[in-house]
Amino acid sequence: MAEANTNSEISPNMTIYINNLNEKIKIDELKKSLRAVFSQFGEILEVLAFKTLKHKGQAWVIFKEVQSATNALRQMQDFPFYDKPMRIQYAKTKSDIVAKADGTFVPREKRKRHEEKGKKRKDQHDANQAGVGVNPAYPGAYGAMPPLSQVPYPGGAKVPEAPAPPNNILFVQNLPHETTPMMLQMLFLQYPGFKEVRMVETKPGIAFVEYSDEMQSTVAMQALQGFKLTPQNPMLITYAKK
């Protein structure tokens, strides 16, 4: 089933459909990178992507909460992901490919008989979801998120003061061991002046990110401080020592 509908024609739901993805990226890496980028918006139940030619360049991210999907759609629209801007919309209530993946696929002739009954239940479900309110993990106005620099560390400890003077190169710590340079690049290149990511193969969990000048590196550091690539790994960013 094609995902051609516009957002206005599809009711908000827990699954976002993403296309215009780089087709050269291996499926396993694509799924890991999508999970890393979208986990900031809430708990992810599953990331679906398929090797078949028909479904290349596409993926589905299924969140636990509708609000998480809404925040992700709004804030990540056109985000440069592997050098291509992501196109994001709510997934249809149940695309064939997603239904087959989660085992709930129903042949079309059977599905048609249940459409009217299902539509009434779905409308009630959407109405209930709309009244749930903002995900408590992200307090504030509907669709709004706190600056990542304000996200507390476990136990309430504050981000420590930078031990080094301002530098155009940032030192990033507390990364999960499966982090790749491309995953970090996708996070940091959204800020002006990004030049490159350097990781030390013999020292997993750390990386250096270079910007054109100190002002640009500072903006990136403040924006991504505490960003969680996984729930257990809030990034600790400081200036690299000169």
Protein Blocks (a to p, Z undefined) as FASTA:
>chain_A
ZZfbcfklpccdfbdcdehiafkbcfklmmmmmmmmmmmnoccfbdcddfbfklgoiacd
ddfbfklmmmmmmmmgoiaeehiacddddddfbafklmmmnopaccfklmmmmmmmmmmm
mmmmmmmmmmnopcfklgcjehiacdfklpccehhiacdddfbdcdfbdcdehiafkbcf
klmmmmmmmpghiabdcddfklghiacdddfblmlmmmmmmmmgoiafbfklccdddddd
ZZ
